[in-house]
Amino acid sequence: MKSIYKAGWLLSSTQAVGLLATFLRNLLIARLVTPDEYGIAVTFALAISALEMASDFAWDKLIIQSDDGDGARLVNSAHTMMVIRGVLIAAGIFFFADSIAEIFGVPEVASSYELLAVAPLLRGFAHLDVKRFQRKMRFHAEAYVLLFSQLASLASVFALIPFIEDHTLMLYAVITQASVQLISSHYFAERQYGVCFDREMFVRMVVFGWPLILNSFLMIASNEGDKLLVGNAFGVTELALYSIVVMLIYSPGVIIRKTTSSIALPILSKAKDDADAFYKANRIYAGAVMFATVALIVPVSLFGSSFIEDVFGDGYSGPVILVTWLCVGLGAQIIRSWPVTVSLAMGDTKNVLYGNIYR
């Protein structure tokens, strides 16, 4: 139990600091550039997020959940798939930069999208040893990888402020974050990085991940589709306001979901063959998620709207009802992370897909 509390404190504190760094980075950029320039900056993260979600086979989850996840054979095969995925995403962004810019109504910044392709390419070569550590409740490596990359992204904005005053501030911040994430993942790894072509492993990874790929398209529609619609229908200025509201509300939810699921997944996976131990761990996990959800959505729904206007300025003021409804969605999303994690612990990726289909 002591190791669980220690892991929970490490994950929650580092993720809180990391998300605060991301929040400050976005706040700095939003205050330095016009709302329409910030809206363009938001589309960078949106484009990468949509493409990465659409190709997420959750190989990191397989490494944690699988009985042979400690083996170099599985990890190195996953590295190969990660490289292929990174190259394909980068190529998609680069060659379709004009089309992406047209979707958001800013064809003049197509060259910025071409440069954005560097970020997913770098991420494709990250070391997955930091995921393997989680099998033994060792979360420090991944926590530091994420923290250092987010802090470096914030630092890059401070360094570039004297030279850049437009949306490219976000572009270089995103590339910096991907670079540091790559370097630190190799720094904290204990095994040498390797790739291999193993047909049996590839088939196994595809069988595990294909329901999650279909699920990712549903997640894009629900999590990113709203931003795509806002950006395409109303322009980048309205997208800037909408993204600020979503960032404020969903960032604390990310801390709760990632912290609780990261701790619960290896515990539940280890207990999946013991019904009593699994039931006990599952009950504790569910209670923690419910308590954290209520503790978050009540204050955010009451004070979120006024906070946005006070911090970001009058140019980002919006309706109070928007914050209230988004809080309702946030609460449902946090609670839903509980059965999703339970399903992944059992190796049941189809259940995650079916749940999102109904959703």
C-alpha positions in Angstrom: 0.0 0.0 0.0 2.9 2.4 0.7 4.2 1.9 -2.8 0.8 2.8 -4.2 0.6 6.1 -2.2 4.2 6.9 -3.2 3.5 6.2 -6.9 0.3 8.2 -6.7 2.0 11.2 -5.2 4.8 11.1 -7.8 2.5 10.8 -10.7 0.0 13.4 -9.5 2.7 16.0 -8.5 4.8 15.7 -11.6 1.7 15.7 -13.9 0.4 18.7 -12.0 3.7 20.6 -12.5 3.9 19.5 -16.1 0.3 20.6 -16.9 1.0 23.9 -15.1 4.0 24.4 -17.3 1.8 23.7 -20.4 -0.9 26.0 -19.1 1.7 28.8 -18.5 3.1 28.2 -22.0 -0.3 28.6 -23.6 -1.1 31.6 -21.4 2.1 33.3 -22.4 1.4 32.7 -26.1 -2.2 33.8 -25.8 -1.2 37.0 -24.1 1.6 37.8 -26.6 -0.3 37.1 -29.8 -3.7 38.0 -31.1 -6.6 35.6 -30.6 -6.6 34.6 -34.4 -2.8 33.9 -34.2 -3.4 31.8 -31.0 -6.2 30.0 -32.9 -3.6 29.0 -35.6 -1.3 27.8 -32.8 -4.0 25.6 -31.4 -4.4 23.8 -34.7 -0.8 22.5 -34.5 -1.6 20.4 -31.4 -5.0 19.5 -32.9 -3.5 18.2 -36.1 -0.9 16.0 -34.3 -3.4 14.8 -31.7 -5.9 13.7 -34.3 -3.3 11.8 -36.4 -1.7 10.1 -33.4 -5.0 9.1 -31.9 -6.0 7.6 -35.3 -2.9 5.4 -35.3 -2.7 4.4 -31.6 -2.5 0.7 -31.2 -1.7 1.1 -27.5 1.5 -0.9 -27.6 2.6 0.6 -24.3 -0.5 -0.8 -22.7 0.3 -4.2 -24.1 3.8 -4.1 -22.6 2.3 -3.3 -19.2 -0.6 -5.8 -19.4 1.1 -8.8 -21.1 2.7 -11.6 -19.1 5.9 -11.3 -21.3 6.0 -7.5 -21.3 9.4 -7.6 -19.7 10.8 -9.4 -22.7 13.0 -7.6 -25.2 11.3 -9.3 -28.1 8.0 -7.6 -27.4 9.5 -4.2 -26.6 11.8 -4.1 -29.6 8.9 -5.1 -31.9 6.9 -2.3 -30.4 9.8 0.1 -31.2 9.7 -0.9 -34.8 6.0 -0.2 -35.0 6.5 3.1 -33.3 9.1 4.2 -35.9 6.8 3.2 -38.7 3.9 5.1 -37.2 6.0 8.2 -36.6 7.3 8.2 -40.2 3.8 7.8 -41.6 2.3 10.5 -39.4 5.1 12.9 -40.3 4.7 12.2 -44.0 1.0 12.7 -43.7 1.4 16.1 -42.1 4.1 17.2 -44.5 2.5 16.2 -47.7 -1.0 17.3 -46.7 0.0 20.6 -45.1 -1.8 22.6 -47.7 -5.0 20.6 -47.1 -4.8 20.9 -43.3 -4.3 24.7 -43.6 -7.3 24.9 -45.9 -9.5 23.1 -43.4 -8.8 25.7 -40.8 -9.1 28.6 -43.3 -5.5 29.7 -43.0 -3.8 28.6 -46.3 -1.0 31.2 -45.8 0.5 29.1 -42.9 0.9 25.8 -44.8 4.7 26.0 -44.5 4.3 26.0 -40.7 2.4 22.7 -40.9 5.2 21.2 -43.0 7.7 22.0 -40.2 5.3 20.6 -37.7 5.9 17.1 -39.2 9.2 17.0 -37.2 7.4 16.5 -33.9 5.7 13.1 -34.6 8.8 11.9 -36.4 10.9 12.5 -33.2 8.3 10.8 -31.0 8.4 7.7 -33.2 12.0 7.0 -31.9 11.2 7.2 -28.2 12.3 4.4 -25.9 9.5 2.3 -24.4 11.6 1.1 -21.4 9.9 3.8 -19.4 6.6 2.0 -20.0 8.0 -1.4 -19.0 9.1 -0.1 -15.6 5.4 0.4 -14.7 4.9 -3.4 -14.6 6.7 -3.2 -11.2 5.1 0.1 -10.1 8.1 2.1 -11.1 6.7 5.4 -12.5 9.5 7.8 -11.9 11.0 7.5 -15.4 7.9 8.3 -17.4 6.9 11.0 -15.0 10.3 12.7 -15.4 10.2 12.3 -19.2 6.8 14.1 -19.4 7.8 16.7 -16.8 11.1 17.6 -18.4 9.6 17.9 -21.9 6.8 20.1 -20.7 9.2 22.4 -18.8 11.5 22.6 -21.8 8.6 23.6 -24.0 7.8 26.4 -21.6 11.4 27.5 -21.4 11.6 27.6 -25.2 8.8 30.2 -25.3 10.6 32.4 -22.8 13.8 32.1 -24.9 12.0 33.0 -28.2 9.8 35.8 -27.0 12.3 38.5 -28.0 12.4 37.1 -31.6 9.0 35.8 -32.4 5.5 37.3 -31.9 3.2 35.1 -33.9 1.8 31.5 -34.0 5.3 30.0 -34.7 6.0 30.4 -31.0 3.8 27.4 -30.4 5.3 25.5 -33.3 8.8 25.6 -31.9 7.5 24.9 -28.4 5.8 21.7 -29.7 9.0 20.6 -31.5 11.1 21.3 -28.4 8.8 19.2 -26.3 9.0 16.3 -28.7 12.9 16.6 -28.8 13.3 16.5 -25.0 10.8 13.7 -24.7 12.8 11.6 -27.1 16.2 12.4 -25.5 14.9 11.8 -21.9 13.2 8.5 -22.7 16.5 7.1 -23.8 18.4 8.7 -20.9 16.1 7.0 -18.3 16.0 3.6 -20.1 17.9 0.7 -18.6 18.1 -1.5 -21.8 19.7 -0.6 -25.1 17.3 0.6 -27.7 16.5 -2.0 -30.3 14.2 -2.8 -33.2 13.3 -6.1 -34.7 11.0 -7.6 -37.3 9.0 -10.3 -35.6 6.0 -11.4 -37.6 4.4 -13.3 -34.7 4.7 -10.2 -32.4 3.4 -7.9 -35.1 0.3 -10.0 -35.6 -0.2 -10.1 -31.8 0.1 -6.3 -31.5 -2.4 -5.8 -34.3 -4.9 -8.2 -32.8 -4.5 -6.4 -29.4 -4.7 -2.9 -30.9 -7.2 -3.0 -33.8 -10.3 -2.4 -31.7 -8.4 0.6 -30.1 -7.7 2.0 -33.6 -11.4 2.0 -34.4 -12.0 3.4 -30.9 -9.5 6.2 -31.7 -11.6 7.4 -34.6 -14.5 7.6 -32.3 -12.4 9.5 -29.8 -11.3 11.9 -32.4 -14.9 12.6 -33.3 -15.8 13.1 -29.6 -12.6 14.7 -28.2 -11.2 16.6 -31.2 -14.1 16.7 -33.6 -15.6 19.6 -31.7 -12.5 21.7 -32.2 -12.3 20.7 -35.9 -15.9 21.8 -36.3 -15.4 25.1 -34.5 -12.2 25.9 -36.4 -13.7 25.0 -39.7 -17.1 26.7 -39.2 -16.3 29.8 -37.2 -12.6 30.4 -37.8 -9.4 30.3 -35.7 -10.5 33.2 -33.5 -13.5 31.4 -32.1 -11.3 28.2 -31.9 -8.9 30.1 -29.7 -11.7 31.0 -27.2 -13.1 27.5 -27.2 -9.7 25.9 -26.7 -8.9 28.1 -23.7 -12.1 27.0 -22.0 -11.4 23.3 -22.8 -7.8 23.6 -21.6 -8.8 25.0 -18.3 -11.4 22.4 -17.6 -9.8 19.3 -19.0 -6.3 19.8 -17.7 -7.1 18.8 -14.1 -9.2 15.9 -15.5 -6.1 14.7 -17.3 -4.2 14.6 -14.0 -6.9 12.5 -12.4 -7.4 10.1 -15.3 -3.7 9.5 -16.0 -2.7 9.2 -12.3 -5.4 6.8 -11.3 -5.3 4.7 -14.5 -1.5 4.5 -14.5 -1.5 3.2 -10.9 -4.5 0.9 -11.3 -3.5 -0.8 -14.6 -0.5 -2.7 -13.4 -2.2 -3.6 -10.1 -5.4 -4.9 -11.8 -3.3 -6.7 -14.6 -1.4 -8.5 -11.9 -4.6 -9.6 -10.1 -6.6 -10.5 -13.2 -6.4 -14.2 -12.4 -7.4 -13.8 -8.7 -11.1 -12.9 -8.6 -11.1 -11.7 -4.9 -7.9 -9.6 -5.3 -9.2 -8.1 -8.5 -12.6 -7.2 -7.0 -11.0 -5.5 -4.0 -8.6 -3.5 -6.2 -11.3 -2.5 -8.6 -13.6 -1.3 -5.7 -10.8 0.9 -4.3 -10.0 2.3 -7.8 -13.7 3.1 -8.5 -14.1 4.9 -5.2 -11.0 7.0 -5.8 -12.2 8.0 -9.2 -15.7 9.0 -8.0 -14.3 11.1 -5.1 -11.8 12.9 -7.3 -14.5 13.7 -10.0 -16.8 15.4 -7.5 -13.9 17.3 -5.9 -12.9 18.7 -9.3 -16.1 19.6 -11.3 -17.9 21.5 -8.5 -15.3 24.4 -8.1 -14.5 24.5 -11.8 -18.1 24.8 -12.8 -18.6 27.7 -10.3 -15.5 29.8 -10.9 -14.1 28.6 -14.3 -15.7 31.3 -16.5 -14.6 34.3 -14.4 -11.1 32.8 -14.1 -10.6 32.6 -17.8 -11.6 36.2 -18.4 -9.4 37.5 -15.5 -6.3 35.5 -16.6 -6.4 35.6 -20.4 -8.1 38.9 -20.9 -11.3 40.3 -22.3 -10.6 38.9 -25.7 -11.2 35.4 -24.4 -14.5 36.0 -22.5 -17.3 33.5 -23.2 -20.6 32.3 -21.9 -20.8 30.8 -18.4 -23.2 28.0 -19.6 -20.4 26.7 -21.9 -18.1 26.1 -18.9 -21.0 24.4 -17.0 -21.8 22.0 -19.8 -18.1 21.2 -20.4 -17.8 20.3 -16.7 -20.6 17.8 -17.0 -18.7 16.2 -20.0 -15.5 16.3 -18.0 -17.1 14.4 -15.0 -18.4 11.7 -17.3 -15.1 11.4 -19.1 -13.2 10.9 -15.8 -15.6 8.3 -14.5 -15.5 6.5 -17.8 -11.7 6.0 -17.4 -12.5 3.5 -14.6 -14.2 0.7 -16.7 -11.8 1.5 -19.6 -8.8 0.7 -17.4 -10.4 -2.4 -16.0 -11.0 -3.7 -19.6 -7.4 -3.0 -20.6 -6.2 -4.9 -17.5 -8.2 -7.9 -18.7 -6.8 -7.6 -22.2 -10.3 -6.8 -23.5 -9.8 -4.0 -26.0 -13.0 -4.7 -27.8 -15.1 -3.6 -24.8 -13.4 -0.2 -25.0 -14.4 0.0 -28.7 -18.0 -1.1 -28.0 -18.4 1.5 -25.2 -17.3 4.3 -27.5 -19.6 3.2 -30.3 -22.6 3.5 -27.9 -21.2 6.8 -26.6 
